[in-house]
Amino acid sequence: MPLDLTPSQALGLWHAVTLQQVHEDGRDLTLRQLAILLEIYLVPPPHTVRGLAAKLGVTKPVITRALDTMGEQGLVTRMRDDRDRRNVIIKRTVDGALYLERLGDLIIARGRAQNP
């Protein structure tokens, strides 16, 4: 993945991507929600509230609030772990996968436009 960007160019790319996301997608995810979504989709499962809280260095209620919003948006689902009912397993959804695929495509397109 060769990429030669100055810090200013990298920030410009991130700025362009986030602006386009705000204009085109009504979900308006927080940085924490995006980090959770990327963790769920890029790191092999299983994913639990406890595990996500540890990974992000926040409490379980913080993760639960983020997942509440993301669940309402159809990006993730939750279910109790049948082996240990204390655990909540976070699962991917088709809508969540499509959201991240579009985001990845947008980053590629903006990166190419910025660095022809």
HELIX and SHEET records of a PDB file:
HELIX    1   1 PRO A    7  GLU A   24  1                                  18    
HELIX    2   2 LEU A   31  LEU A   42  1                                  12    
HELIX    3   3 VAL A   49  LEU A   56  1                                   8    
HELIX    4   4 LYS A   60  GLU A   72  1                                  13    
HELIX    5   5 VAL A   94  GLN A  114  1                                  21    
SHEET    1   A 3 HIS A  47  THR A  48  0                                        
SHEET    2   A 3 VAL A  88  ARG A  92 -1                                        
SHEET    3   A 3 VAL A  76  ARG A  80 -1                                        
END                                                                             
